[in-house]
């Protein structure tokens, strides 16, 4: 009888040990998970648009999209329902190749953002450590030493050192207070409350993705600084996640060491 009990006890311990080992994550597991992250999978998807549209003063917008050929810049006129190339990428690549003295591929241009001139007849961008200007009529490419206007999408980013987002015209700043969305007049510092029904775990413009969070709002100003697009996040029934105190260190494909906590 004792021999049977001893054998059963050994089997139970072995099963428990195997079950525990089955839950352990290895470096290979993390490498496989990393291979599914955006910077590894986005190049495999055609017609993939990520980011935000870049709005112009005349209510047109442009964006960059990944296609089977590489990347393309698209100009859209919502009022007319038209969509076309933002510029001739082959002509621009040829002009930049000559000006920079290096080969530039038309659909692998060395920049991801650019700025239209006020009259829309030229664009400026930064590539090869320089600021460049290209005339969209002649496609003459020259080094641009002037201070380029920031793209429209840059205007609505969170102000440095503040938990608020500045409007494109620089006159108002949006922020969160007591789970509601407010705006502040930059000149007078006068605050105005935009929403009133925000509560804990069900607030407006909340920056809480679970793995990262901040007190700043997540929102987008309209190009004319008159409207704000945001959301109300419901976390009232979300459960807490508790990390375990086991760490695994590895170096990702970007050369950065990452410490994972389980």
Sine and cosine of phi, psi and omega as CSV:
sin_phi,cos_phi,sin_psi,cos_psi,sin_omega,cos_omega
0.00,0.00,-0.70,0.72,0.01,-1.00
-0.90,0.44,-0.58,0.82,0.01,-1.00
-0.91,0.41,-0.63,0.78,0.02,-1.00
-0.91,0.42,-0.70,0.72,0.02,-1.00
-0.90,0.44,-0.64,0.77,0.00,-1.00
-0.90,0.44,-0.67,0.74,0.01,-1.00
-0.89,0.45,-0.68,0.73,0.01,-1.00
-0.89,0.45,-0.64,0.77,0.00,-1.00
-0.90,0.43,-0.66,0.75,0.03,-1.00
-0.89,0.46,-0.67,0.74,0.01,-1.00
-0.90,0.44,-0.66,0.75,0.01,-1.00
-0.90,0.44,-0.67,0.75,0.02,-1.00
-0.91,0.42,-0.65,0.76,-0.01,-1.00
-0.91,0.41,-0.68,0.74,0.02,-1.00
-0.89,0.45,-0.68,0.73,0.02,-1.00
-0.89,0.46,-0.66,0.75,0.01,-1.00
-0.90,0.43,-0.67,0.75,0.02,-1.00
-0.91,0.41,-0.61,0.79,0.01,-1.00
-0.90,0.43,-0.66,0.75,0.02,-1.00
-0.91,0.41,-0.68,0.74,0.00,-1.00
-0.91,0.41,-0.51,0.86,0.01,-1.00
-0.92,0.40,-0.37,0.93,-0.01,-1.00
-1.00,0.00,-0.13,0.99,-0.03,-1.00
-0.96,0.27,0.69,-0.72,0.05,-1.00
-0.99,-0.16,0.68,-0.73,-0.03,-1.00
-0.95,-0.30,0.13,-0.99,0.07,-1.00
-0.86,0.51,-0.59,0.81,0.03,-1.00
-0.87,0.48,-0.61,0.79,0.03,-1.00
-0.89,0.45,-0.68,0.73,0.01,-1.00
-0.93,0.36,-0.60,0.80,0.05,-1.00
-0.90,0.44,-0.64,0.77,0.03,-1.00
-0.92,0.39,-0.64,0.77,0.04,-1.00
-0.91,0.41,-0.65,0.76,0.01,-1.00
-0.90,0.44,-0.53,0.85,-0.02,-1.00
-0.91,0.41,-0.28,0.96,0.03,-1.00
-0.99,-0.11,0.00,1.00,0.01,-1.00
-0.95,0.30,0.33,-0.95,-0.13,-0.99
-0.81,0.59,-0.70,0.72,-0.08,-1.00
-0.93,0.36,-0.24,0.97,0.09,-1.00
-0.99,-0.13,-0.45,0.89,-0.07,-1.00
-0.99,-0.14,-0.46,0.89,-0.04,-1.00
-0.85,0.53,-0.65,0.76,0.02,-1.00
-0.89,0.45,-0.25,0.97,-0.03,-1.00
-1.00,-0.02,-0.10,1.00,-0.08,-1.00
-0.94,-0.35,0.83,-0.56,0.05,-1.00
-0.99,0.13,0.45,-0.89,0.01,-1.00
0.83,0.56,0.62,0.79,-0.02,-1.00
-1.00,-0.08,0.85,-0.52,0.03,-1.00
-0.94,-0.34,0.85,-0.53,0.05,-1.00
-0.78,-0.62,0.56,-0.83,-0.02,-1.00
0.97,-0.25,-0.47,-0.88,-0.06,-1.00
-0.80,-0.59,0.46,-0.89,0.11,-0.99
-0.93,0.36,0.52,-0.85,0.00,-1.00
-0.97,-0.22,0.95,-0.30,-0.13,-0.99
-1.00,0.10,0.61,-0.79,0.05,-1.00
-0.97,-0.25,0.22,-0.98,-0.08,-1.00
-0.91,0.41,-0.38,0.92,0.00,-1.00
-1.00,-0.09,0.30,0.95,0.06,-1.00
0.96,0.28,0.15,0.99,0.22,-0.98
-0.99,0.12,0.22,-0.97,0.05,-1.00
-0.54,-0.84,0.38,-0.93,0.08,-1.00
-0.77,-0.63,0.40,-0.92,0.06,-1.00
-0.48,-0.88,0.26,-0.96,0.01,-1.00
-0.95,-0.31,0.70,-0.71,-0.04,-1.00
-0.74,-0.68,0.55,-0.84,0.05,-1.00
-1.00,-0.05,0.77,-0.64,-0.01,-1.00
-0.80,-0.61,-0.02,-1.00,0.02,-1.00
-0.90,0.44,-0.42,0.91,0.00,-1.00
-1.00,0.09,-0.35,0.94,-0.07,-1.00
0.59,-0.81,-0.84,-0.54,0.05,-1.00
-0.86,-0.51,0.59,-0.81,-0.01,-1.00
-0.73,-0.68,0.55,-0.83,0.03,-1.00
-0.97,-0.23,0.82,-0.57,-0.12,-0.99
-0.90,-0.43,0.70,-0.71,0.05,-1.00
-0.94,-0.33,0.76,-0.65,-0.06,-1.00
-0.83,-0.55,0.68,-0.73,0.12,-0.99
-0.91,-0.42,0.99,-0.11,-0.06,-1.00
-0.87,0.50,-0.58,0.81,-0.03,-1.00
-0.90,0.44,-0.63,0.78,-0.02,-1.00
-1.00,-0.09,-0.18,0.98,-0.02,-1.00
0.94,0.35,0.54,0.84,-0.03,-1.00
-0.95,-0.32,0.44,-0.90,0.01,-1.00
-0.59,-0.81,0.80,-0.60,-0.05,-1.00
-0.49,-0.87,0.13,-0.99,0.07,-1.00
-0.91,0.41,0.65,-0.76,0.01,-1.00
-0.92,0.39,-0.50,0.87,0.05,-1.00
-0.26,-0.97,0.17,-0.99,0.01,-1.00
-0.99,0.16,0.97,-0.23,-0.10,-0.99
-0.93,0.36,-0.51,0.86,0.02,-1.00
-0.93,0.36,-0.67,0.74,0.04,-1.00
-0.92,0.39,-0.64,0.77,0.00,-1.00
-0.91,0.41,-0.67,0.74,0.01,-1.00
-0.88,0.48,-0.66,0.75,0.01,-1.00
-0.91,0.42,-0.67,0.75,-0.01,-1.00
-0.92,0.39,-0.67,0.74,-0.01,-1.00
-0.93,0.36,-0.58,0.82,0.04,-1.00
-0.86,0.50,-0.69,0.73,0.00,-1.00
-0.93,0.37,-0.72,0.70,-0.06,-1.00
-0.93,0.36,-0.63,0.78,-0.07,-1.00
-1.00,0.01,-0.24,0.97,0.00,-1.00
0.95,0.30,0.45,0.89,0.02,-1.00
-0.56,-0.83,0.49,-0.87,-0.06,-1.00
-0.95,0.32,0.79,-0.61,0.02,-1.00
-0.85,-0.52,0.79,-0.61,0.02,-1.00
-1.00,0.09,0.65,-0.76,-0.09,-1.00
-0.87,0.50,-0.60,0.80,-0.06,-1.00
-0.94,-0.35,0.37,0.93,0.17,-0.98
-0.67,-0.74,0.78,0.63,-0.04,-1.00
-0.89,0.46,0.58,-0.82,-0.10,-0.99
-0.99,0.14,0.55,0.83,0.09,-1.00
-0.47,-0.88,0.41,-0.91,-0.01,-1.00
-0.90,-0.44,-0.18,0.98,0.01,-1.00
-0.61,-0.79,0.40,-0.92,0.00,-1.00
-0.44,-0.90,0.10,-0.99,0.00,-1.00
-0.75,-0.66,0.76,-0.64,0.11,-0.99
-0.97,0.24,0.56,-0.83,0.15,-0.99
-0.94,0.34,0.33,-0.95,-0.01,-1.00
-0.81,0.58,-0.56,0.83,0.00,-1.00
-1.00,-0.01,-0.01,1.00,0.05,-1.00
0.95,0.31,0.18,0.98,-0.07,-1.00
-1.00,-0.05,-0.12,0.99,0.03,-1.00
-0.50,-0.87,0.25,-0.97,0.08,-1.00
-0.77,-0.64,0.39,-0.92,0.09,-1.00
-0.76,-0.65,0.50,-0.87,-0.04,-1.00
-0.35,-0.94,0.18,-0.98,0.02,-1.00
-0.91,-0.41,0.79,-0.61,0.03,-1.00
-0.42,-0.91,0.53,-0.85,0.02,-1.00
0.82,0.58,0.58,0.81,0.06,-1.00
0.97,0.24,0.17,0.98,-0.01,-1.00
-0.73,-0.68,0.35,-0.94,0.14,-0.99
-1.00,-0.06,0.75,-0.66,-0.06,-1.00
-0.85,-0.53,0.47,-0.88,0.09,-1.00
-0.80,-0.61,0.72,-0.69,-0.02,-1.00
-0.81,-0.59,0.83,-0.56,0.08,-1.00
-0.97,0.24,0.83,-0.55,-0.08,-1.00
-0.99,0.16,-0.01,1.00,0.10,-1.00
-1.00,-0.09,-0.78,0.62,-0.03,-1.00
-0.99,-0.13,-0.28,0.96,-0.09,-1.00
0.86,0.51,0.57,0.82,0.18,-0.98
-0.97,0.23,0.75,-0.66,-0.06,-1.00
-0.91,-0.41,0.83,-0.56,-0.01,-1.00
-0.71,-0.70,0.45,-0.89,0.10,-1.00
-0.92,0.40,0.71,-0.70,-0.07,-1.00
-0.93,-0.37,0.92,-0.39,-0.01,-1.00
-1.00,-0.08,0.01,1.00,0.02,-1.00
-0.98,0.18,0.23,-0.97,0.04,-1.00
-1.00,0.07,0.94,-0.35,-0.05,-1.00
-0.96,0.29,0.57,-0.82,0.08,-1.00
-0.93,0.37,0.64,-0.77,-0.01,-1.00
-0.94,0.34,0.56,-0.83,0.08,-1.00
-0.86,0.51,0.46,-0.89,-0.07,-1.00
-0.85,0.53,-0.57,0.82,-0.06,-1.00
-0.93,0.37,-0.32,0.95,0.01,-1.00
-0.97,0.23,-0.43,0.90,-0.13,-0.99
-0.90,0.43,-0.55,0.83,-0.11,-0.99
-1.00,-0.02,0.19,0.98,0.00,-1.00
-0.97,0.25,0.32,-0.95,-0.03,-1.00
-0.90,0.44,0.74,-0.68,0.00,-1.00
-0.90,0.44,0.64,-0.77,-0.02,-1.00
-0.87,0.49,0.78,-0.63,0.07,-1.00
0.98,0.21,0.05,1.00,-0.01,-1.00
-0.77,-0.63,0.52,-0.86,0.07,-1.00
-1.00,-0.07,0.83,0.56,0.02,-1.00
-0.53,-0.85,0.33,-0.94,-0.03,-1.00
-0.88,-0.47,0.84,-0.54,-0.06,-1.00
-0.98,0.19,0.62,-0.78,0.05,-1.00
-0.95,0.30,0.37,-0.93,-0.02,-1.00
-0.84,0.54,-0.55,0.84,0.00,-1.00
-1.00,0.09,-0.04,1.00,0.06,-1.00
0.97,0.26,0.18,0.98,-0.08,-1.00
-1.00,-0.08,-0.37,0.93,-0.05,-1.00
-0.73,-0.69,0.43,-0.90,0.05,-1.00
-0.74,-0.68,0.78,-0.63,-0.01,-1.00
-0.99,-0.11,0.61,-0.79,-0.01,-1.00
-0.45,-0.89,0.18,-0.98,0.02,-1.00
-0.96,-0.26,0.70,-0.72,0.10,-0.99
-0.58,-0.82,0.81,-0.58,0.01,-1.00
0.81,0.59,0.67,0.74,0.07,-1.00
0.94,0.34,0.15,0.99,0.03,-1.00
-0.89,-0.46,0.28,-0.96,-0.04,-1.00
-0.99,-0.12,0.74,-0.67,0.00,-1.00
-0.79,-0.61,0.33,-0.94,0.19,-0.98
-0.79,-0.62,0.51,-0.86,-0.01,-1.00
-0.85,-0.52,0.75,-0.66,0.11,-0.99
-0.95,0.31,0.88,-0.48,-0.10,-1.00
-0.90,0.44,-0.55,0.83,-0.04,-1.00
-0.97,0.24,-0.75,0.66,-0.08,-1.00
-1.00,-0.09,-0.24,0.97,-0.06,-1.00
0.93,0.38,0.25,0.97,-0.02,-1.00
-0.98,0.22,0.85,-0.53,0.00,-1.00
-1.00,0.03,0.54,-0.84,0.06,-1.00
-0.76,-0.65,0.79,-0.61,-0.01,-1.00
-1.00,0.07,0.81,-0.59,-0.04,-1.00
-1.00,-0.08,-0.57,0.82,0.02,-1.00
-0.82,-0.57,0.38,-0.92,-0.07,-1.00
-0.75,-0.66,-0.19,0.98,-0.12,-0.99
-0.98,-0.21,0.22,0.98,0.04,-1.00
-0.95,0.31,0.68,-0.73,0.04,-1.00
-0.72,-0.70,0.12,-0.99,0.02,-1.00
-0.85,0.53,0.73,-0.68,-0.01,-1.00
0.92,0.39,0.16,0.99,0.08,-1.00
-0.48,-0.87,0.88,0.47,-0.11,-0.99
-0.92,-0.39,0.07,-1.00,-0.06,-1.00
-1.00,-0.08,0.62,-0.78,0.15,-0.99
0.84,0.54,0.49,0.87,-0.10,-0.99
-0.93,0.38,0.77,-0.64,0.07,-1.00
-0.99,-0.12,1.00,0.10,0.00,-1.00
-0.53,-0.85,1.00,-0.09,0.01,-1.00
-1.00,-0.06,0.10,0.99,-0.03,-1.00
1.00,-0.08,-0.87,0.50,-0.01,-1.00
-1.00,0.06,-0.25,0.97,0.06,-1.00
-0.53,-0.85,0.50,-0.86,-0.01,-1.00
-0.33,-0.94,0.29,-0.96,0.07,-1.00
-0.38,-0.93,0.09,-1.00,0.03,-1.00
-1.00,0.01,-0.03,1.00,0.00,-1.00
-0.99,0.13,0.40,-0.92,-0.02,-1.00
-1.00,0.08,0.44,-0.90,0.14,-0.99
-0.96,-0.29,0.93,-0.36,-0.06,-1.00
-0.33,-0.94,0.14,-0.99,0.04,-1.00
-0.68,-0.73,0.82,-0.58,0.09,-1.00
-0.98,0.19,0.52,-0.85,0.16,-0.99
-0.96,0.26,0.39,-0.92,-0.04,-1.00
-0.84,0.54,-0.51,0.86,-0.02,-1.00
-1.00,0.01,0.10,1.00,0.05,-1.00
0.90,0.43,0.36,0.93,-0.03,-1.00
-0.97,-0.22,-0.26,0.96,-0.05,-1.00
-0.70,-0.71,0.38,-0.92,0.05,-1.00
-0.76,-0.65,0.73,-0.69,0.10,-0.99
-0.96,-0.29,0.79,-0.62,0.01,-1.00
-0.43,-0.90,-0.42,-0.91,-0.07,-1.00
-0.43,-0.90,0.19,-0.98,0.10,-0.99
-0.87,-0.50,0.87,-0.50,-0.12,-0.99
-0.99,-0.15,0.83,-0.56,-0.02,-1.00
-0.99,-0.17,0.95,-0.31,0.02,-1.00
-0.90,-0.44,0.28,0.96,-0.15,-0.99
-0.91,0.42,-0.50,0.87,-0.01,-1.00
-0.95,-0.33,0.25,0.97,0.01,-1.00
-0.99,0.14,0.68,-0.73,0.00,-1.00
-1.00,0.04,0.40,-0.92,0.06,-1.00
-0.98,0.21,0.49,-0.87,0.07,-1.00
-0.93,-0.36,0.76,-0.65,-0.05,-1.00
-0.91,-0.41,0.89,-0.45,0.01,-1.00
-0.97,0.26,0.52,-0.85,0.13,-0.99
-1.00,0.01,0.32,-0.95,-0.16,-0.99
-1.00,-0.05,0.51,0.86,0.06,-1.00
-0.96,-0.27,0.74,-0.67,-0.06,-1.00
-0.89,-0.45,0.56,-0.83,0.07,-1.00
-0.75,-0.66,0.83,-0.56,-0.02,-1.00
-0.96,-0.27,0.64,-0.77,0.04,-1.00
-0.43,-0.90,0.24,-0.97,0.07,-1.00
-0.95,-0.32,0.84,-0.54,-0.04,-1.00
-0.99,0.17,0.07,-1.00,-0.08,-1.00
-0.92,0.40,-0.28,0.96,0.02,-1.00
-1.00,0.05,0.05,1.00,0.05,-1.00
0.99,0.11,0.17,0.99,-0.03,-1.00
-0.98,-0.21,0.71,-0.71,0.05,-1.00
-0.99,0.17,0.74,-0.67,-0.06,-1.00
-0.86,-0.51,0.70,-0.72,0.06,-1.00
-0.95,-0.32,0.89,-0.46,0.00,-1.00
-0.99,-0.16,0.70,-0.71,0.06,-1.00
-0.92,-0.39,0.77,-0.64,0.03,-1.00
-0.92,-0.38,0.00,0.00,0.00,0.00
